[in-house]
């Protein structure tokens, strides 16, 4: 029935809910601005454009107030219409001027819909009546733009000059409920009379500029969500009656502009006394621009880490069905991606997240092997036992392992917890690291070579992979003392053709940059490197050096070897059971006149400087064991290079978001480079 359809179409005023939504949007924008804060200045090849072109599109939320009844010269509704709401379309090309001072201008000229659907009214005969109007304009909106912070947030406001395009109306009369069988009354349509051909009103709004590419590109792209408020002042669509419209616009603009190349700073060197305390040096090894195949022995941690508040195996660990286990192979793990992948080295984490499947497969192959599962929950032994039982259930239900081969124990804390009594730093991360199920075994077929005992490490997985831009190909820039002398420093590197690249700014004393990032495909050349430091008093200090860089292309079939040593939390001494492994397994793999790169890492827990020292101590401990093993074999032909990289997130093997990633970052990586 027409009467029912009219009731279905009408809806209550949106004023109060939308006011709440608008306030929430404004509050979120202000909070986001506060959290962002001023962005640290950075040197780029191009300056930010001052002129931007693009387009904007959005939705007009139109709120009608006042009254209208006489629709045109020949028709007046039996009853007056008052409130109503609807949504209209807005789109416009734009041009903007962004001043470095933060004060700029904007201009948008586009299609602007102020369509309206009024609340249903009832005539004196109790007949429902509906009115909808189609009001569209070409709007010219010049605005003053103010960017008070250096983080993309901006405010704008200005006049709106609108020229009417359409002014149609549709009046619909429903069925009298007393006479449901009567024929429907035809709709009345036409153009509204007394419509103002030009409207002058105003608007205020806020937006946020989000760059889509780097300032090192001349053509720069930007997306800008925005919200604006158009008050009813001046927005009377007709010269008669009291009908007015208030509008809230929500939309997004896409902009592009061309940046001007930043001028090269003057080459004069400003000699400051403090520069004597900064020792600048460059180590430019032969770069490896191609690929190196690596046979990697990847260690398996004995732990499955659980999410807080849950005793179920987290979904980041790969779980198979009974049908899938027939196809499972350790050397084909790349085909079994986990549901959720986090971390920089996806290949290694794919292996680790298959830990339960590796255990199940090995126990099937070795029917006499046994394991014990020790769950540590941090919330009581009962919860810890539930965690361990969830691992046991997976191995028994899916892999068909007899329950008698798996013992289960629950604990509140691990035997050797990472969170020590009285600890106050990074407590939440340490609690995450202690919430786990440890897999222990006395079965030699499950364990690493030369290891035994209930806490022995599991046998590692053998991987073959392609390594791009290995760490030994990076160019190292040392600015010893820069942390104290400078507020920041950067690098300006000029190639033989005169092209300049900028890197930085940096805060640390040492920086490594992949040689290929500097040289590209250039085979050889002499590069001019300028270190530019900003002293604490604001003065600029420069130091130059010429460096000869040569690209070395190793054979495609070059094969390197990688081993890893896992450390306990906050420990710098190699776990005792690794010593025999390093001496008996790794040392014989080092070729005559070979080179061994040893890189120590830590997680992000604790002080940065302490972690730097800890990583160096770990790397030196591994080197000491390898040197002792070579000495026993009467060998002095091997060259070592030791680096402690601390918690450097740009060079760490994994991210630090999850406890297993932090556990794998407590490591020393040993790269054995063939003789060439």
C-alpha positions in Angstrom: 0.0 0.0 0.0 1.2 3.5 -0.8 0.5 4.7 2.7 2.8 2.0 4.2 5.5 2.8 1.7 5.5 6.4 2.7 5.9 5.5 6.4 8.8 3.3 5.4 10.5 6.0 3.5 10.4 8.7 6.2 13.0 8.9 8.8 13.6 11.0 12.0 15.8 14.1 12.1 19.5 13.4 12.1 20.5 16.6 13.9 21.4 15.2 17.3 23.2 12.1 16.1 25.1 13.9 13.5 26.1 16.7 15.9 27.6 14.0 18.1 29.4 12.5 15.1 30.7 15.9 14.1 32.0 16.6 17.6 33.7 13.2 17.6 35.4 13.9 14.3 36.7 17.2 15.5 38.0 15.8 18.8 39.7 12.9 17.0 41.3 15.4 14.6 42.6 17.6 17.4 43.9 14.6 19.4 45.6 13.2 16.3 47.3 16.5 15.8 48.5 16.6 19.4 49.9 13.1 19.2 51.7 13.8 16.0 53.4 16.9 17.2 56.0 18.8 15.1 57.7 16.5 12.6 61.5 16.6 12.6 62.9 18.4 9.7 64.5 16.2 7.0 66.5 17.1 4.0 65.0 16.0 0.7 65.9 16.4 -2.9 62.8 18.6 -3.6 61.0 21.2 -1.6 57.3 20.8 -0.9 55.2 22.3 -3.7 53.5 25.6 -3.0 50.9 25.2 -5.8 48.7 22.0 -5.7 46.0 20.9 -8.2 43.5 18.1 -7.8 39.9 17.3 -7.0 37.6 16.9 -4.0 34.6 14.7 -3.6 32.3 14.2 -0.6 28.8 14.0 0.8 26.7 16.9 1.9 24.6 16.1 5.0 21.8 18.7 4.6 19.5 19.6 7.5 16.3 21.6 6.7 14.7 23.9 9.2 12.0 26.5 9.0 8.8 26.1 6.9 7.7 25.9 3.3 4.2 25.5 1.9 3.6 27.4 -1.4 5.6 25.4 -3.9 4.9 27.3 -7.1 2.4 29.8 -8.4 -0.2 27.2 -9.0 0.2 24.8 -6.1 0.2 25.3 -2.3 0.3 22.3 0.0 -2.6 21.8 2.4 -0.1 21.7 5.2 3.3 23.3 5.8 6.6 21.2 5.8 9.2 21.9 8.4 12.2 19.8 9.3 14.0 17.2 7.1 17.3 15.7 6.3 19.1 14.1 3.3 22.5 13.5 1.8 23.7 15.1 -1.4 26.8 14.7 -3.7 29.6 17.2 -3.9 32.6 17.2 -6.3 34.9 19.9 -7.5 38.3 20.6 -9.1 40.6 22.5 -6.8 43.7 24.6 -6.6 45.6 25.4 -3.4 48.5 27.6 -2.4 50.6 26.3 0.5 52.9 28.9 2.0 56.0 27.8 4.1 54.6 30.1 6.8 51.5 28.0 7.1 49.1 30.6 5.7 47.7 29.8 2.3 44.6 29.8 0.1 42.2 27.4 -1.5 39.7 27.5 -4.3 37.1 24.9 -5.2 34.5 25.3 -8.0 32.1 22.4 -8.4 28.8 20.6 -8.3 27.0 21.1 -5.0 23.7 19.2 -4.1 21.5 20.6 -1.4 18.6 18.1 -2.0 16.1 17.7 0.7 13.5 15.2 2.0 11.2 16.7 4.5 9.6 15.0 7.4 6.2 13.5 6.5 3.2 15.7 7.4 -0.5 14.9 7.7 -3.2 17.0 6.2 -6.4 18.0 8.1 -8.0 14.9 6.6 -5.3 12.7 8.2 -3.7 12.0 4.8 0.1 11.5 4.8 2.0 14.0 2.6 5.6 14.0 1.5 7.8 16.6 -0.1 11.2 16.2 -1.6 13.2 18.9 -3.5 16.2 18.8 -5.8 18.3 21.9 -5.3 21.7 21.8 -7.0 24.3 24.6 -7.5 27.6 25.4 -9.0 29.5 26.6 -5.9 32.5 28.8 -5.9 34.3 28.4 -2.6 37.5 30.5 -2.0 39.1 29.9 1.4 41.9 31.1 3.6 44.0 28.1 4.7 45.9 27.9 8.0 48.3 25.1 8.8 49.3 25.8 12.5 51.5 22.6 12.8 54.1 21.0 10.7 52.2 17.7 10.5 49.6 18.0 7.8 46.7 19.3 9.8 45.0 22.5 8.5 42.0 24.7 9.0 40.2 26.7 6.4 37.3 29.1 6.0 35.7 31.5 3.6 32.6 32.5 1.6 30.5 30.2 -0.5 28.9 31.7 -3.7 26.4 29.3 -5.2 24.6 29.6 -8.6 21.3 27.6 -8.8 21.1 24.8 -11.5 18.0 22.8 -10.5 15.0 23.7 -8.3 12.6 20.8 -8.8 10.1 19.5 -6.3 7.9 16.4 -5.9 4.8 16.4 -3.7 3.2 13.1 -2.9 -0.1 12.6 -1.2 -0.8 9.2 0.4 -4.1 7.3 1.0 -6.6 8.3 3.7 -6.6 5.5 6.2 -10.4 5.8 6.4 -10.7 5.1 2.7 -8.0 2.5 1.9 -9.6 1.5 -1.4 -9.5 5.0 -3.0 -7.3 5.6 -6.0 -3.9 7.2 -5.3 -3.5 10.9 -6.0 -1.1 11.7 -8.8 2.2 13.2 -7.6 2.7 16.9 -8.2 6.0 17.9 -9.7 7.5 21.1 -11.0 10.0 23.9 -10.3 9.9 25.7 -7.0 9.0 29.4 -7.4 10.9 32.3 -5.8 14.2 30.4 -5.8 17.2 32.6 -5.3 19.4 32.3 -8.3 22.5 33.2 -6.3 23.3 32.4 -2.6 26.1 33.9 -0.6 26.9 32.0 2.6 30.0 30.8 4.4 31.9 27.7 5.5 34.6 26.6 7.9 36.5 23.3 8.0 39.5 21.2 8.8 41.5 18.6 6.9 44.7 16.5 7.1 47.3 16.2 4.3 48.7 12.7 3.9 51.6 12.3 1.5 51.4 9.4 -0.9 55.1 9.4 -2.0 58.4 10.8 -1.0 59.7 14.3 -1.2 62.6 12.9 -3.2 60.1 12.7 -6.1 59.6 16.0 -8.1 55.9 15.2 -8.6 54.3 14.8 -5.2 50.9 13.3 -4.4 48.7 13.8 -1.4 45.3 12.7 -0.1 43.4 14.9 2.3 40.3 13.8 4.2 38.3 16.9 5.3 35.1 18.0 7.1 33.4 21.4 6.8 30.4 23.2 8.3 28.1 25.4 6.3 25.8 27.3 8.7 22.2 28.3 7.8 23.3 31.9 7.6 22.7 33.0 4.0 21.4 29.5 3.0 17.8 30.4 2.4 17.0 28.8 -1.0 13.9 30.9 -1.6 13.1 34.6 -1.2 9.8 33.7 0.5 8.9 31.7 3.6 11.5 30.7 6.3 13.0 27.5 4.9 16.8 27.4 5.5 19.5 24.6 5.1 22.5 23.8 7.4 25.1 21.5 5.8 28.0 19.4 7.1 30.3 18.1 4.3 32.6 15.1 4.7 34.9 14.1 1.9 38.4 13.6 0.6 40.6 15.6 -1.8 43.4 14.2 -4.0 46.2 16.7 -4.9 49.4 16.8 -6.8 52.2 19.4 -7.2 55.7 19.7 -8.5 58.5 20.5 -6.0 61.4 22.7 -6.7 64.8 21.1 -6.4 66.5 22.1 -3.1 69.6 24.2 -3.7 73.0 22.6 -2.9 74.3 24.1 0.3 77.4 26.2 0.0 80.7 24.2 0.0 82.5 26.4 2.5 83.6 24.5 5.6 82.7 26.1 8.9 85.4 25.2 11.3 84.1 24.9 14.9 86.2 23.8 17.9 83.7 21.1 18.8 84.4 19.4 15.5 87.7 18.2 16.8 85.7 15.8 19.0 83.9 14.2 16.1 86.0 11.7 14.1 84.4 11.0 10.7 85.5 8.0 8.7 84.1 5.9 5.9 84.5 2.1 5.3 83.5 1.3 1.7 83.8 -2.5 1.2 83.4 -4.1 -2.2 79.7 -4.1 -2.8 77.7 -7.2 -3.8 75.1 -6.0 -6.2 73.9 -9.5 -7.3 72.6 -12.5 -5.4 74.3 -14.8 -3.0 72.9 -18.3 -2.2 72.9 -19.1 1.4 72.6 -22.5 3.0 71.2 -21.5 6.4 71.0 -23.7 9.5 68.0 -22.1 11.2 67.6 -22.8 15.0 64.2 -23.8 16.4 63.2 -22.2 19.6 61.6 -24.7 22.0 58.7 -22.3 22.9 55.2 -21.6 21.7 54.1 -18.2 22.9 50.5 -17.6 23.9 48.4 -14.5 23.8 47.3 -12.9 27.1 44.0 -14.1 28.5 43.9 -17.2 26.2 44.9 -20.8 26.5 44.4 -21.6 22.8 47.2 -21.9 20.4 47.5 -18.4 18.7 46.4 -18.4 15.1 49.8 -17.2 13.8 51.0 -20.8 14.4 50.3 -23.0 11.4 47.8 -25.8 12.2 47.0 -28.5 9.7 44.2 -30.9 9.2 44.7 -34.7 9.4 44.5 -34.9 5.6 47.2 -32.2 5.2 49.9 -33.8 7.4 50.5 -36.4 4.7 52.0 -33.7 2.5 54.0 -31.9 5.2 57.8 -31.7 4.6 60.3 -29.7 6.5 62.1 -28.6 3.4 59.0 -27.3 1.7 57.8 -25.0 4.5 57.5 -22.0 2.3 54.3 -23.5 0.9 52.6 -23.5 4.3 52.3 -19.8 5.1 50.8 -18.9 8.6 47.5 -17.1 8.8 49.2 -14.0 10.1 52.7 -12.9 9.3 54.6 -10.3 11.2 58.3 -9.6 11.1 61.0 -8.6 8.7 62.2 -12.1 7.7 59.1 -13.9 6.5 61.0 -17.0 5.4 62.4 -17.8 8.9 59.2 -17.0 10.7 57.3 -19.3 8.3 59.7 -22.1 9.6 59.2 -21.1 13.3 55.4 -20.9 13.0 55.4 -24.5 11.8 57.1 -25.6 15.0 54.2 -27.8 16.1 54.1 -29.5 12.7 57.8 -30.1 12.7 57.5 -31.7 16.2 54.6 -33.9 15.0 56.4 -35.0 11.9 59.6 -35.8 13.7 57.8 -37.8 16.4 56.0 -39.9 13.7 59.4 -40.6 12.1 60.9 -41.6 15.5 58.2 -43.6 17.3 60.4 -44.0 20.5 60.8 -40.2 21.0 59.0 -38.4 23.8 58.5 -34.8 24.8 57.3 -32.8 27.8 55.2 -29.7 27.6 55.6 -27.1 30.3 53.0 -24.3 30.3 53.8 -21.0 32.1 50.9 -18.6 32.2 51.7 -15.9 34.7 48.2 -16.4 36.0 48.6 -19.7 37.8 49.6 -23.3 37.3 46.2 -24.4 36.2 46.1 -21.9 33.3 49.7 -23.0 32.4 48.5 -26.6 32.3 45.6 -25.7 30.0 48.0 -24.0 27.6 50.2 -27.1 27.6 47.2 -29.4 27.0 46.1 -27.4 24.0 49.5 -28.2 22.4 49.1 -31.8 23.5 45.6 -32.0 21.9 46.9 -30.7 18.6 49.7 -33.3 18.4 47.4 -36.2 19.5 44.3 -35.3 17.5 45.9 -34.1 14.3 49.2 -35.9 14.2 48.1 -39.0 15.9 50.8 -39.0 18.5 50.0 -41.4 21.4 49.2 -39.3 24.5 51.5 -41.4 26.6 54.5 -40.0 24.7 53.6 -36.4 25.8 53.8 -35.3 29.5 52.1 -32.1 30.6 53.0 -29.7 33.4 51.5 -26.3 34.4 53.4 -23.5 36.1 52.8 -19.9 37.0 56.2 -18.8 35.8 59.0 -20.5 33.9 61.9 -22.0 35.8 64.2 -19.2 34.6 61.8 -16.2 33.9 62.8 -13.2 31.9 60.9 -10.9 34.4 63.0 -11.1 37.5 61.7 -10.1 41.0 61.9 -6.3 41.4 62.1 -5.7 37.6 60.5 -2.4 36.6 61.6 -1.8 33.0 59.5 -3.1 30.0 57.5 -5.2 32.4 54.6 -5.9 30.0 57.0 -7.1 27.3 58.8 -9.4 29.7 55.4 -10.9 30.9 54.6 -11.6 27.2 57.9 -13.3 26.8 57.3 -15.5 29.9 53.8 -16.7 28.8 54.6 -19.8 26.8 54.6 -23.5 26.5 58.2 -25.0 26.4 58.8 -28.2 24.5 61.5 -30.3 26.1 62.9 -33.7 25.2 65.5 -36.3 26.1 65.2 -38.0 22.7 68.4 -37.4 20.7 66.6 -37.7 17.4 64.7 -34.5 18.1 67.7 -32.5 19.4 70.5 -30.5 18.0 73.8 -32.3 17.6 76.0 -32.7 20.7 73.2 -31.7 22.9 71.3 -33.6 25.6 69.2 -33.0 28.6 65.7 -31.8 29.3 66.5 -28.2 28.1 68.5 -29.1 25.0 67.7 -27.2 21.8 65.6 -28.8 19.1 67.3 -29.9 15.9 67.5 -26.9 13.5 66.0 -26.7 10.0 68.1 -26.5 6.9 67.2 -23.8 4.4 68.5 -22.6 1.1 67.7 -19.1 0.1 68.8 -16.1 -1.9 70.3 -13.3 0.0 70.2 -9.8 -1.4 72.3 -6.9 -0.2 74.1 -8.8 2.5 75.4 -6.7 5.4 79.0 -7.0 4.4 78.2 -4.9 1.2 77.0 -1.9 3.2 79.0 1.3 3.3 79.7 2.3 6.9 79.8 5.9 8.0 81.3 6.6 11.4 80.9 9.9 13.1 82.3 9.0 16.5 81.3 11.6 19.0 78.4 13.0 16.9 75.8 12.0 19.4 77.2 14.5 21.9 78.4 17.2 19.5 75.4 17.4 17.1 71.7 17.6 17.5 71.6 15.7 14.1 73.8 15.0 11.1 73.2 14.0 7.5 75.1 12.8 4.4 75.4 14.5 1.0 76.9 12.1 -1.5 77.8 13.3 -5.0 78.5 10.7 -7.7 81.1 11.2 -10.6 78.4 12.8 -12.8 77.5 15.4 -10.2 74.2 13.9 -9.1 73.7 14.5 -5.4 71.8 12.2 -3.0 70.9 13.1 0.6 70.7 10.6 3.4 69.5 11.4 7.0 69.2 13.1 9.3 70.8 10.7 11.8 71.2 10.8 15.6 73.5 7.8 16.2 77.3 7.7 15.8 77.3 5.0 13.1 75.2 4.5 10.0 75.2 1.7 7.3 73.8 2.2 3.8 73.5 -0.5 1.2 76.1 0.2 -1.5 73.6 -0.4 -4.2 71.4 2.4 -2.8 74.3 4.8 -3.4 75.8 3.5 -6.6 72.8 1.9 -8.4 74.2 0.1 -11.4 77.4 2.2 -11.7 80.3 -0.2 -11.9 83.0 2.1 -10.4 83.6 5.7 -9.5 84.9 8.2 -7.0 82.3 9.6 -4.8 82.4 12.9 -2.8 80.9 12.4 0.7 80.0 15.4 2.8 79.0 15.0 6.4 76.8 17.9 7.5 76.3 18.3 11.2 73.9 20.6 13.1 75.7 21.6 16.3 73.7 22.1 19.5 73.9 25.8 19.1 72.4 25.7 15.6 75.6 26.2 13.6 76.3 24.0 10.6 79.5 22.0 10.4 80.7 20.2 7.3 83.4 17.5 6.6 84.3 16.1 3.2 86.0 13.0 2.0 86.5 11.3 -1.4 85.8 7.6 -1.5 86.5 5.2 -4.4 83.6 2.6 -4.7 83.8 -0.5 -6.9 81.1 -2.9 -7.6 82.2 -6.5 -7.3 80.1 -9.1 -9.0 80.6 -12.5 -7.4 79.8 -15.7 -9.3 76.1 -16.6 -9.5 76.7 -20.0 -7.9 78.5 -18.6 -4.9 77.3 -20.4 -1.8 77.5 -18.9 1.7 76.6 -20.6 5.0 74.8 -19.1 7.9 74.4 -20.3 11.4 72.7 -18.7 14.4 73.2 -18.9 18.1 70.3 -18.1 20.4 70.9 -16.3 23.7 68.8 -16.2 26.8 67.4 -12.8 27.8 70.0 -10.3 29.0 72.8 -12.9 28.7 76.1 -12.3 26.8 77.6 -15.8 27.4 76.9 -18.5 24.8 74.6 -21.2 26.2 77.0 -24.0 27.2 75.4 -26.6 24.9 76.3 -24.4 21.9 80.1 -24.6 22.5 80.5 -28.1 21.2 78.2 -27.4 18.3 80.2 -24.3 17.2 83.5 -26.1 17.6 82.6 -29.5 16.1 80.0 -28.5 13.4 80.6 -24.9 12.4 84.4 -24.6 12.6 85.0 -27.4 10.0 82.7 -25.6 7.6 84.9 -22.5 7.4 86.9 -22.8 4.2 90.6 -22.1 3.9 91.3 -18.3 3.7 87.6 -17.7 4.3 86.0 -14.8 6.0 83.5 -14.9 8.8 81.1 -12.1 9.6 79.7 -12.2 13.1 76.8 -9.9 13.9 75.3 -9.6 17.4 71.7 -8.5 18.0 69.3 -7.8 20.9 65.6 -7.2 21.3 64.3 -3.7 22.1 63.9 -4.4 25.9 66.2 -2.2 28.0 68.5 0.8 27.3 69.7 1.4 23.8 73.4 1.9 24.8 73.3 -1.2 27.1 71.9 -3.3 24.2 74.6 -2.1 21.9 77.3 -3.3 24.4 75.4 -6.5 25.0 75.3 -7.3 21.3 79.0 -6.7 21.0 79.7 -9.0 24.0 77.6 -11.7 22.4 79.4 -11.5 19.1 82.8 -11.5 20.7 81.8 -14.6 22.8 81.0 -16.5 19.6 84.2 -15.3 17.9 86.2 -16.5 20.9 84.8 -20.0 20.6 85.3 -20.2 16.9 88.9 -18.9 17.2 89.6 -21.5 19.9 88.3 -24.2 17.6 90.4 -23.0 14.7 93.5 -22.8 16.9 93.0 -26.5 17.9 93.1 -27.3 14.2 96.3 -25.2 13.8 94.5 -22.7 11.5 95.3 -19.0 11.4 94.0 -18.3 7.8 90.5 -17.0 8.7 89.6 -13.3 8.8 86.9 -12.3 11.3 84.7 -9.2 11.2 82.6 -8.6 14.4 79.7 -6.1 14.6 77.4 -5.4 17.5 74.2 -4.0 16.1 72.2 -3.7 19.3 68.5 -3.3 18.9 68.8 -1.4 15.6 65.4 -1.9 14.1 66.7 -1.2 10.6 69.2 -4.2 10.8 67.6 -6.6 13.2 66.6 -10.0 11.8 63.0 -9.6 12.9 60.5 -7.1 14.2 59.9 -6.8 18.0 56.0 -6.9 18.0 55.7 -10.4 19.2 57.5 -12.4 22.0 58.9 -15.0 19.4 60.3 -12.1 17.3 62.1 -10.6 20.4 63.3 -14.1 21.3 64.8 -14.6 17.9 66.4 -11.2 17.9 68.5 -12.3 21.0 71.0 -13.8 18.6 74.4 -13.9 16.9 74.4 -14.6 13.2 77.4 -16.2 11.7 77.9 -15.7 7.9 80.7 -17.8 6.4 81.8 -16.3 3.1 83.6 -18.5 0.5 87.1 -17.7 -0.7 87.1 -15.6 -3.9 
